[in-house]
Amino acid sequence: MVPVDQRRLGPTTFATLLPEIGPGWEIRGWIDQDDVCLVARDDRLVGWTEAARDSLGGWIAFVGFGEPLTYLVDTQDRPIRHPDARTATRSIALALRQDSTRT
């Protein structure tokens, strides 16, 4: 998987607020590109989630947009497969909260 290039995909065509995660969280995406969603908090992009393109399926959660790619993994160091983009977004939010509490 390669980092999402929003310039290539153009402006997002929808945004869905996610109050169950917390204030300011939303998923943004494209109607014609429904296998990728950007994740924003307080209008700042913080990650993205993408449908896996292999036979295992699920949605992979990516934190940030830098190199190297940062994605959430299980205890076996494999990408965590989420059932949908909303669940992957919850994992991104949790990972960012955890990261902000490190000293």
PyRosetta script that sets phi, psi and omega in degrees:
from pyrosetta import init, pose_from_sequence

init()
pose = pose_from_sequence("MVPVDQRRLGPTTFATLLPEIGPGWEIRGWIDQDDVCLVARDDRLVGWTEAARDSLGGWIAFVGFGEPLTYLVDTQDRPIRHPDARTATRSIALALRQDSTRT")
pose.set_psi(1, 144.9)
pose.set_omega(1, -179.6)
pose.set_phi(2, -115.9)
pose.set_psi(2, 154.1)
pose.set_omega(2, 179.3)
pose.set_phi(3, -56.8)
pose.set_psi(3, 143.2)
pose.set_omega(3, 178.4)
pose.set_phi(4, -64.6)
pose.set_psi(4, 132.1)
pose.set_omega(4, 176.2)
pose.set_phi(5, -109.0)
pose.set_psi(5, 95.9)
pose.set_omega(5, -176.5)
pose.set_phi(6, -63.0)
pose.set_psi(6, -27.3)
pose.set_omega(6, 178.3)
pose.set_phi(7, -63.9)
pose.set_psi(7, -37.6)
pose.set_omega(7, -180.0)
pose.set_phi(8, -70.0)
pose.set_psi(8, -38.0)
pose.set_omega(8, -177.1)
pose.set_phi(9, -82.6)
pose.set_psi(9, -18.0)
pose.set_omega(9, -179.7)
pose.set_phi(10, 84.9)
pose.set_psi(10, -179.3)
pose.set_omega(10, -179.4)
pose.set_phi(11, -63.0)
pose.set_psi(11, 145.5)
pose.set_omega(11, 178.5)
pose.set_phi(12, -65.1)
pose.set_psi(12, 152.3)
pose.set_omega(12, -177.6)
pose.set_phi(13, -108.5)
pose.set_psi(13, -5.6)
pose.set_omega(13, 174.0)
pose.set_phi(14, -153.4)
pose.set_psi(14, 157.9)
pose.set_omega(14, 174.9)
pose.set_phi(15, -143.0)
pose.set_psi(15, 135.3)
pose.set_omega(15, 179.5)
pose.set_phi(16, -123.5)
pose.set_psi(16, 120.2)
pose.set_omega(16, 176.9)
pose.set_phi(17, -70.6)
pose.set_psi(17, 147.2)
pose.set_omega(17, -178.8)
pose.set_phi(18, -125.9)
pose.set_psi(18, 72.3)
pose.set_omega(18, -176.9)
pose.set_phi(19, -62.7)
pose.set_psi(19, -22.3)
pose.set_omega(19, 179.8)
pose.set_phi(20, -68.2)
pose.set_psi(20, -20.6)
pose.set_omega(20, 176.8)
pose.set_phi(21, -85.7)
pose.set_psi(21, -37.3)
pose.set_omega(21, -179.3)
pose.set_phi(22, 151.6)
pose.set_psi(22, 168.3)
pose.set_omega(22, -179.1)
pose.set_phi(23, -62.3)
pose.set_psi(23, 138.8)
pose.set_omega(23, 174.0)
pose.set_phi(24, 85.9)
pose.set_psi(24, -4.2)
pose.set_omega(24, -179.3)
pose.set_phi(25, -85.0)
pose.set_psi(25, 137.7)
pose.set_omega(25, 176.6)
pose.set_phi(26, -153.5)
pose.set_psi(26, 157.1)
pose.set_omega(26, 172.2)
pose.set_phi(27, -106.4)
pose.set_psi(27, 134.9)
pose.set_omega(27, 176.0)
pose.set_phi(28, -121.6)
pose.set_psi(28, 148.3)
pose.set_omega(28, -179.6)
pose.set_phi(29, -164.8)
pose.set_psi(29, -167.5)
pose.set_omega(29, -176.1)
pose.set_phi(30, -125.6)
pose.set_psi(30, 133.1)
pose.set_omega(30, 179.6)
pose.set_phi(31, -61.7)
pose.set_psi(31, -38.5)
pose.set_omega(31, -177.0)
pose.set_phi(32, -90.0)
pose.set_psi(32, 3.3)
pose.set_omega(32, 177.9)
pose.set_phi(33, -136.6)
pose.set_psi(33, 69.4)
pose.set_omega(33, -168.9)
pose.set_phi(34, -84.3)
pose.set_psi(34, 10.1)
pose.set_omega(34, 178.2)
pose.set_phi(35, -104.7)
pose.set_psi(35, 9.1)
pose.set_omega(35, 177.7)
pose.set_phi(36, -137.8)
pose.set_psi(36, 134.4)
pose.set_omega(36, 174.7)
pose.set_phi(37, -134.0)
pose.set_psi(37, 137.8)
pose.set_omega(37, 173.0)
pose.set_phi(38, -87.1)
pose.set_psi(38, 150.3)
pose.set_omega(38, 178.9)
pose.set_phi(39, -117.1)
pose.set_psi(39, 127.6)
pose.set_omega(39, -178.7)
pose.set_phi(40, -127.5)
pose.set_psi(40, 149.4)
pose.set_omega(40, 170.9)
pose.set_phi(41, -132.7)
pose.set_psi(41, 127.5)
pose.set_omega(41, -178.2)
pose.set_phi(42, 51.3)
pose.set_psi(42, 43.7)
pose.set_omega(42, 175.9)
pose.set_phi(43, 68.7)
pose.set_psi(43, 14.8)
pose.set_omega(43, 177.9)
pose.set_phi(44, -116.3)
pose.set_psi(44, 127.4)
pose.set_omega(44, 179.2)
pose.set_phi(45, -69.0)
pose.set_psi(45, 129.7)
pose.set_omega(45, -176.9)
pose.set_phi(46, -122.5)
pose.set_psi(46, -7.6)
pose.set_omega(46, -179.4)
pose.set_phi(47, 172.1)
pose.set_psi(47, -170.7)
pose.set_omega(47, 175.8)
pose.set_phi(48, -154.2)
pose.set_psi(48, 165.1)
pose.set_omega(48, 177.2)
pose.set_phi(49, -131.6)
pose.set_psi(49, 142.5)
pose.set_omega(49, -174.0)
pose.set_phi(50, -138.5)
pose.set_psi(50, 139.0)
pose.set_omega(50, 176.5)
pose.set_phi(51, -68.7)
pose.set_psi(51, 130.7)
pose.set_omega(51, 178.3)
pose.set_phi(52, -65.6)
pose.set_psi(52, 142.1)
pose.set_omega(52, -176.5)
pose.set_phi(53, -103.1)
pose.set_psi(53, 18.8)
pose.set_omega(53, 178.7)
pose.set_phi(54, -109.3)
pose.set_psi(54, -178.3)
pose.set_omega(54, -175.7)
pose.set_phi(55, -70.1)
pose.set_psi(55, -15.6)
pose.set_omega(55, -179.2)
pose.set_phi(56, -78.8)
pose.set_psi(56, -25.6)
pose.set_omega(56, 177.8)
pose.set_phi(57, 68.6)
pose.set_psi(57, -165.0)
pose.set_omega(57, -178.7)
pose.set_phi(58, 89.5)
pose.set_psi(58, 176.5)
pose.set_omega(58, 179.4)
pose.set_phi(59, -113.8)
pose.set_psi(59, 133.5)
pose.set_omega(59, 179.1)
pose.set_phi(60, -98.4)
pose.set_psi(60, 137.1)
pose.set_omega(60, -179.2)
pose.set_phi(61, -102.7)
pose.set_psi(61, 126.5)
pose.set_omega(61, 178.2)
pose.set_phi(62, -113.6)
pose.set_psi(62, 134.4)
pose.set_omega(62, 179.7)
pose.set_phi(63, -105.9)
pose.set_psi(63, 125.9)
pose.set_omega(63, -179.1)
pose.set_phi(64, 76.6)
pose.set_psi(64, -173.4)
pose.set_omega(64, -178.3)
pose.set_phi(65, -134.3)
pose.set_psi(65, 12.4)
pose.set_omega(65, -175.0)
pose.set_phi(66, -86.6)
pose.set_psi(66, 179.6)
pose.set_omega(66, 175.0)
pose.set_phi(67, -108.6)
pose.set_psi(67, 138.2)
pose.set_omega(67, -4.0)
pose.set_phi(68, -73.1)
pose.set_psi(68, 164.4)
pose.set_omega(68, 177.9)
pose.set_phi(69, -59.1)
pose.set_psi(69, 138.7)
pose.set_omega(69, 176.4)
pose.set_phi(70, -117.3)
pose.set_psi(70, 113.3)
pose.set_omega(70, 177.1)
pose.set_phi(71, -128.3)
pose.set_psi(71, 158.0)
pose.set_omega(71, -175.7)
pose.set_phi(72, -80.9)
pose.set_psi(72, 134.4)
pose.set_omega(72, -176.2)
pose.set_phi(73, -124.4)
pose.set_psi(73, 161.1)
pose.set_omega(73, 175.6)
pose.set_phi(74, -89.0)
pose.set_psi(74, -172.2)
pose.set_omega(74, -177.0)
pose.set_phi(75, -68.9)
pose.set_psi(75, -14.6)
pose.set_omega(75, 176.7)
pose.set_phi(76, -95.3)
pose.set_psi(76, 8.6)
pose.set_omega(76, -179.9)
pose.set_phi(77, 66.1)
pose.set_psi(77, 28.6)
pose.set_omega(77, 175.6)
pose.set_phi(78, -104.7)
pose.set_psi(78, 148.4)
pose.set_omega(78, 177.7)
pose.set_phi(79, -56.1)
pose.set_psi(79, 135.5)
pose.set_omega(79, 176.1)
pose.set_phi(80, -72.4)
pose.set_psi(80, 132.2)
pose.set_omega(80, 178.2)
pose.set_phi(81, -96.9)
pose.set_psi(81, 114.2)
pose.set_omega(81, 178.2)
pose.set_phi(82, -96.2)
pose.set_psi(82, 149.4)
pose.set_omega(82, -177.8)
pose.set_phi(83, -69.8)
pose.set_psi(83, -23.4)
pose.set_omega(83, -178.8)
pose.set_phi(84, -159.1)
pose.set_psi(84, 173.0)
pose.set_omega(84, -177.3)
pose.set_phi(85, -65.8)
pose.set_psi(85, -35.3)
pose.set_omega(85, 179.5)
pose.set_phi(86, -62.5)
pose.set_psi(86, -44.7)
pose.set_omega(86, -179.9)
pose.set_phi(87, -65.5)
pose.set_psi(87, -39.8)
pose.set_omega(87, 176.9)
pose.set_phi(88, -63.0)
pose.set_psi(88, -38.4)
pose.set_omega(88, 177.8)
pose.set_phi(89, -64.3)
pose.set_psi(89, -39.7)
pose.set_omega(89, 175.9)
pose.set_phi(90, -59.1)
pose.set_psi(90, -40.2)
pose.set_omega(90, 179.2)
pose.set_phi(91, -66.2)
pose.set_psi(91, -38.4)
pose.set_omega(91, 176.9)
pose.set_phi(92, -61.9)
pose.set_psi(92, -46.1)
pose.set_omega(92, 179.5)
pose.set_phi(93, -59.7)
pose.set_psi(93, -44.8)
pose.set_omega(93, 179.3)
pose.set_phi(94, -63.0)
pose.set_psi(94, -43.0)
pose.set_omega(94, 179.4)
pose.set_phi(95, -62.6)
pose.set_psi(95, -40.8)
pose.set_omega(95, 179.3)
pose.set_phi(96, -69.0)
pose.set_psi(96, -37.7)
pose.set_omega(96, 176.5)
pose.set_phi(97, -63.8)
pose.set_psi(97, -44.3)
pose.set_omega(97, 179.5)
pose.set_phi(98, -61.5)
pose.set_psi(98, -43.9)
pose.set_omega(98, -178.4)
pose.set_phi(99, -63.8)
pose.set_psi(99, -36.9)
pose.set_omega(99, -177.9)
pose.set_phi(100, -73.2)
pose.set_psi(100, -14.6)
pose.set_omega(100, 179.9)
pose.set_phi(101, -93.0)
pose.set_psi(101, -4.4)
pose.set_omega(101, 178.6)
pose.set_phi(102, -69.2)
pose.set_psi(102, 146.1)
pose.set_omega(102, 178.6)
pose.set_phi(103, -115.0)
pose.dump_pdb("model.pdb")
